[in-house]
C-alpha cells in the first residue's frame, strides 16, 4: 500500500510544493517499510531510507508518534473506503469476500499488528475505527443472513484470518500477494457454509477484547 499522490494533483502544485509533496510520499513509504520491519526503529532510519534530510522529515512530522499515527490513519481510511465500496455490492457473499481480498492486497492489517500500542490514537482515529468496525460487521452479518457463512463463525474469526494473511511476507512483493490471496481463499472456504455436515470449530470463539488488547499503550 503506497501513499502516492495522484499525478494530476501533483502536476497542479508549484515547484516547491510539488517537491514537498514528493518528499511526504517518500517519507510515508519509507516509514511503512521501516516500521513494519522494526516498530522500535529510530525516526532517523526513515529519513535515511526516504533519501531526505532529517530536518525535512521533522518539518512534516514533529515526532515519531505523529508519523505512526499518520501511517495507521491512512490504513484505516483505506479500510473505510473498501468497506463503503463493498457495501454497494448487491451480492452479500461477493461484497464480503471481495472486501477481504482488497483489504489483504492493501496490507492494512500489517500496520495493525506491528504498530498497535506504539502511539496514542486521536479522537478522529477512534471515530473512524468505530465506523470501520461497524461497516465490517455489517458486511459479515449480510453474508451470515444470506446463509453464506457457517453458523459458528464470529466476526473475530475474520480478523484472525486477516492477521494470518498479513503475517505472510517474502522478498518478492508479487509473490507475497499471491501467497496471501491463496491463504485467504483457504480461510474463506473454511468460513463458508456447506451443505455437508462439518465438525464444529474447536474452542470458544475469539472475543473482541482478545484482539483489541494490543492497542493499550506500551
N, C-alpha and C positions, 0 to 999 in steps of 0.2 A: 504494500500500500504506500504510494508515494504522495507527497504533498505538492505536486507540480501545479503551477499557476497556469490557467488556460492561456494559450498563445495569444488569442485575441485581446484578452485583458492585459497581458504583459506588453503587447505592442503599443497599447494606448498610454503607457507610462512614459514620463520623461526619463532621460538617461540616468540620472541619479536615482530616481525612484525605481526604475527598472533594475538597476544593479542591486538596490536594497531588497527588492522582491526576490531576485535570483539568489541573493545571499540567504534570505529567510528559508527558501525552498531547500537550499543545500544544507543549512543548519538542521532543519527538521528531519530531512532524510538521513543525515549523519547521526543525529541524536537517536533516531529509531534504531539504527543498526548498532550503535554503541551500547545503548541501554538494554536492548534485547539480549545482547551478549553478556553484559555485566551491569546490572542496575546500580552498582556502587561505584561505577567509573566516574572520574572527575569530569567536570564540565570542559576542562581544557582538552580532553580527548575528543570531544565533539568538535571543537574548533579546528583541531588538527585534521580530523577526518574530513570536515567540510571544506578545508582549504581557506579558512577565513581567519582573520586576526581575533584574538580573544576580546579585544575592545569592541569589535563589530558584533560579536555574539552578545556581550553584556549590554550593548545599546538596545538590543531587541528583547533580551531575557535577563532581567536583573539577577536571577539566581537559578540554581538547578531545579528547584521546585516549580518555578514558572515554566520551565521547559518541559518538565514531566507532565504538568497539568495540561499544557497545550497538546502534547502528543496524545494523551489519553482522551482529551475532549474531542480532538479530531477523529479518533477512532469511534467514539460514542456518536458523533454526528453521522459518520458513515453507517453505523448500525441503524440509526434512526431513519436515514434516507432509504436504506434497503428494506426496512420493515414497512415503511409507508408505501413503497413501490409494490411490495408483495401483497399488502392488504387490498390492492386494487385488482388482483388476480381473482376471477370468479371461481376457480377450481381450488378447493381447500387444500388438497394434497400438493398440487403444483405450487401454490403460494408458499406452503410450509417448506417443502424440500428445496425449491429454488432459492428461497431466502437463506436457508442454511448453507447452500453451496456458495452463494455470493459472500456471505459472512466469512466462510472459510477461505475463499480466494482473497478477500481483503485482509486476512490475517489479523482481524480485530482482537481475537482472544489472546494472542501472544502478548499484547500490551497489558491486558488484564492480569494475566498470570505473572508476568515479570515485574510490573510496576505498581500493582495494588499495594497500598500501605506505605508507599515511599513519599507521599505528599498529601496535603490536606485539600480535599475537593472544594471547589467554590459552590455557592448556593445554586448557581446556574447549572453546574455539572450535576448536582444532586437532583435538580428538577428534570434535567434531560435523562438521567439514569432511570428515574422513576417512570418517565414516559416510555423509554426504551423497553423497560421491563414489562410494562402494560401491553405494548404493541406485540412483543414476543409471545406473551401469554395468550393474547387474542388469536394469534396465528396457530398456536398449539391447540387451543380449545376448539377452533374451527375444524382442524384436522380430526380431533377426537370426536366432535359432534357428527362429522361426516362418516364416522365409522372406520377411519383410515389408520388409527393408532390402536395398539393393543391396550386393553383397559388398565393394566397395572403399571403403565408408564406415567411418570410425573414430569413436570417441566424441568426440574433439576437434572433429570437424566439427559435431557438435550444439552444442558450446559456442560455436563461432563463429557459428552460426545464432542462438543466443540473444543474443549480443552485437550482432549486426546488428539484431535487433528492439529491443534496449534503446537503440540509437542514434537511433531514431525518436522525435521529441518535437515536437509542435506545441502552440500555446497552448490548444487545446481538449482537455481530458483524454479526453473521449469519443471524439473523432476520433483521438487518439493510440492509444487501444486498438484502434479499428477498423483503422487502418493497420498496427499491429503484428500483429494477427491475420492480416491479408492477407499480409504478408510471411512470417510463419511458415508459412502454408498453402503458399506457393510453395517454401519450403525443404523442407517435408515431402514435397511432390511430387517434389522432386529427390532426397531421401534414399530414397524408397520403391523397392522392387523393381518391375521392369516386365517384362512378357513380351517386349517388343520389344528388340532389342539397342541399347545406347546406348554412345557413346564413353566411355572411362574418364575419371575425374576428373583434371584437369591437376595436374602437380607432385606432389612427395612429400606424403604426408598430414601434417597438423599433428601436432606432438608435445606431450605434456603440459607439458614444460619451456618451450615457446614461449608457453604461456598462463599459466603459473604464475610467470613471472619478475617480474610486477608486484607480487607480494606481498613482494618484497625491500624492506626498509625504505629509504625515500628521505630 
